[in-house]
Amino acid sequence: MGRPPSDLPRRAVRAAIDLAAKDGLRAVTFDAIAAAVAASKGAVMHHFPTRSAVVEAMVAALVADHRSAVLAACERDPHPIGRFARAILRVATSTAGAPLERGLLAALIEEPARADALRDHYRWCRDQLALDGIPPVHASLVLLASDGLWLAELADLPSVEPQQVDSVLDALEALTRTTTPLL
């Protein structure tokens, strides 16, 4: 009987994400990851021979988390037209994943070459929006606005005035509920 597969790679990636979210990407070292998962540095390096491999795995895990969150939001929405656009908007404006997303942003700033998984995911989102049943310009506006809202929240940038947030979100959501152009 064989030995069960180790969950060390998954735990190491999650530890790296947590370290980056808390203390920035500089905190993501093999020693820190090993300490966080109670494993040896060698065991971690067996699965991730370079720091770049860790960063790439972090990006892939965070992209998978985002895709899962968007699909879950789609499943909760009973209205098929515009469902994906609303899911993108809801996930982007949720602050639940902000610390993890800071880890993603830190990883991409330090190693932009590791963004292939994010680029692929973004293309998938764009393709799903094209099938969403709303005018393409509305889908584009929702996607661009949700990205801007996400980045502003993540980087603590002055953006929409707090008293206007609900109105802005309502206006964006209205774009997802029509099949005739408003613009």
PLY file of the C-alpha trace (Angstrom):
ply
format ascii 1.0
element vertex 183
property float x
property float y
property float z
element edge 182
property int vertex1
property int vertex2
end_header
0.00 0.00 0.00
1.41 3.37 -1.05
1.94 6.40 1.06
-0.84 9.02 0.84
0.05 12.14 -1.13
1.34 15.02 0.93
-0.70 18.17 1.31
2.53 20.08 1.94
2.47 21.89 -1.44
-1.04 23.23 -0.78
-0.17 24.22 2.80
3.08 25.85 1.67
1.30 27.94 -0.97
-1.36 29.05 1.53
1.37 29.93 4.03
3.18 31.95 1.36
-0.04 33.81 0.52
-0.64 34.56 4.20
2.94 35.78 4.65
2.69 38.07 1.60
-0.69 39.41 2.69
0.53 40.17 6.19
4.10 41.37 5.65
4.61 41.77 1.91
6.29 39.50 -0.58
9.71 40.01 1.01
8.42 37.92 3.92
7.92 34.93 1.62
11.11 32.97 2.21
11.66 29.25 2.31
12.53 29.50 6.00
9.32 31.41 6.79
7.18 29.02 4.76
8.80 25.99 6.39
8.22 27.46 9.85
4.59 28.23 9.05
3.84 24.68 7.89
6.04 22.93 10.47
8.20 21.30 7.80
11.84 21.43 6.86
13.11 23.97 4.36
14.27 21.03 2.23
10.78 19.54 2.18
9.34 22.81 0.94
12.09 23.18 -1.66
11.41 19.64 -2.86
8.03 20.88 -4.12
9.12 24.41 -5.05
12.77 24.48 -6.16
12.81 28.28 -6.59
11.13 31.27 -5.02
9.70 32.05 -8.46
7.98 28.66 -8.40
6.38 29.63 -5.07
5.19 32.95 -6.49
3.78 31.23 -9.58
1.92 28.74 -7.37
0.59 31.63 -5.24
-0.81 33.37 -8.30
-2.36 30.14 -9.60
-4.00 29.44 -6.22
-5.40 32.95 -5.89
-6.74 32.85 -9.44
-8.41 29.51 -8.67
-9.92 31.05 -5.52
-11.30 33.97 -7.54
-12.78 31.68 -10.18
-14.44 29.58 -7.48
-15.87 32.70 -5.81
-17.25 34.01 -9.11
-18.81 30.65 -10.01
-20.34 30.37 -6.53
-21.83 33.86 -6.88
-23.24 32.83 -10.27
-24.89 29.77 -8.73
-26.60 31.94 -6.10
-28.06 34.30 -8.72
-31.44 33.09 -9.99
-31.50 35.42 -13.02
-29.50 34.05 -15.97
-29.07 37.24 -18.02
-26.15 39.24 -16.62
-25.41 36.61 -13.95
-21.68 36.47 -14.65
-21.31 40.27 -14.74
-23.08 40.57 -11.38
-20.88 37.83 -9.94
-17.73 39.64 -11.08
-19.03 42.86 -9.55
-19.97 41.20 -6.24
-16.68 39.37 -5.87
-14.65 42.46 -6.79
-16.44 44.60 -4.21
-16.31 42.01 -1.45
-13.61 42.77 1.09
-13.50 39.18 2.35
-10.48 38.27 0.25
-8.58 41.56 0.49
-5.61 40.21 2.47
-5.17 37.35 0.01
-5.55 39.68 -2.92
-2.82 41.88 -1.49
-0.63 38.79 -1.69
-1.52 38.40 -5.35
-0.84 42.05 -6.09
2.50 41.88 -4.26
3.46 38.78 -6.23
2.61 40.36 -9.56
4.44 43.59 -8.79
7.61 41.71 -7.89
7.40 39.09 -10.63
5.11 40.25 -13.45
6.32 37.37 -15.62
4.43 35.04 -13.26
1.09 36.56 -14.29
0.24 34.02 -17.00
-2.40 32.33 -14.83
-3.98 35.72 -14.13
-3.95 36.65 -17.83
-5.61 33.34 -18.71
-8.23 33.86 -16.00
-8.93 37.39 -17.19
-9.45 36.08 -20.74
-11.83 33.45 -19.32
-13.77 36.18 -17.48
-13.98 38.26 -20.65
-15.17 35.19 -22.62
-17.82 34.41 -20.00
-19.03 37.99 -20.08
-19.44 37.74 -23.86
-21.89 34.88 -23.26
-23.77 36.65 -20.46
-26.64 37.99 -22.54
-26.03 41.68 -21.91
-24.72 44.23 -24.41
-20.94 43.92 -24.79
-20.39 47.56 -23.83
-22.25 46.94 -20.55
-20.14 43.87 -19.84
-16.98 45.87 -20.51
-18.10 48.73 -18.27
-18.90 46.35 -15.41
-15.58 44.56 -15.79
-13.53 47.76 -15.92
-15.45 49.38 -13.07
-15.17 46.29 -10.87
-11.43 46.20 -11.50
-11.15 49.87 -10.57
-13.23 49.44 -7.43
-11.21 46.36 -6.45
-7.87 48.10 -6.93
-8.98 51.26 -5.14
-10.15 49.22 -2.14
-7.07 47.03 -2.16
-4.60 49.92 -2.34
-6.70 52.19 -0.10
-6.95 54.77 -2.89
-9.45 57.60 -2.74
-12.19 56.52 -5.11
-15.94 56.64 -4.82
-17.21 58.69 -1.88
-18.58 56.35 0.81
-22.08 57.83 0.53
-22.04 57.11 -3.25
-20.89 53.47 -3.17
-24.36 51.96 -3.09
-25.55 54.22 -5.91
-22.54 53.36 -8.04
-23.03 49.63 -7.44
-26.75 49.94 -8.21
-25.97 51.72 -11.50
-23.43 49.07 -12.46
-25.82 46.28 -11.55
-28.53 47.94 -13.67
-26.23 47.47 -16.65
-26.35 43.72 -16.02
-30.15 43.53 -15.99
-30.96 44.77 -19.45
-30.52 43.38 -22.91
-31.01 46.73 -24.64
-28.24 49.32 -24.67
-28.59 52.13 -22.15
-25.68 54.03 -23.60
0 1
1 2
2 3
3 4
4 5
5 6
6 7
7 8
8 9
9 10
10 11
11 12
12 13
13 14
14 15
15 16
16 17
17 18
18 19
19 20
20 21
21 22
22 23
23 24
24 25
25 26
26 27
27 28
28 29
29 30
30 31
31 32
32 33
33 34
34 35
35 36
36 37
37 38
38 39
39 40
40 41
41 42
42 43
43 44
44 45
45 46
46 47
47 48
48 49
49 50
50 51
51 52
52 53
53 54
54 55
55 56
56 57
57 58
58 59
59 60
60 61
61 62
62 63
63 64
64 65
65 66
66 67
67 68
68 69
69 70
70 71
71 72
72 73
73 74
74 75
75 76
76 77
77 78
78 79
79 80
80 81
81 82
82 83
83 84
84 85
85 86
86 87
87 88
88 89
89 90
90 91
91 92
92 93
93 94
94 95
95 96
96 97
97 98
98 99
99 100
100 101
101 102
102 103
103 104
104 105
105 106
106 107
107 108
108 109
109 110
110 111
111 112
112 113
113 114
114 115
115 116
116 117
117 118
118 119
119 120
120 121
121 122
122 123
123 124
124 125
125 126
126 127
127 128
128 129
129 130
130 131
131 132
132 133
133 134
134 135
135 136
136 137
137 138
138 139
139 140
140 141
141 142
142 143
143 144
144 145
145 146
146 147
147 148
148 149
149 150
150 151
151 152
152 153
153 154
154 155
155 156
156 157
157 158
158 159
159 160
160 161
161 162
162 163
163 164
164 165
165 166
166 167
167 168
168 169
169 170
170 171
171 172
172 173
173 174
174 175
175 176
176 177
177 178
178 179
179 180
180 181
181 182
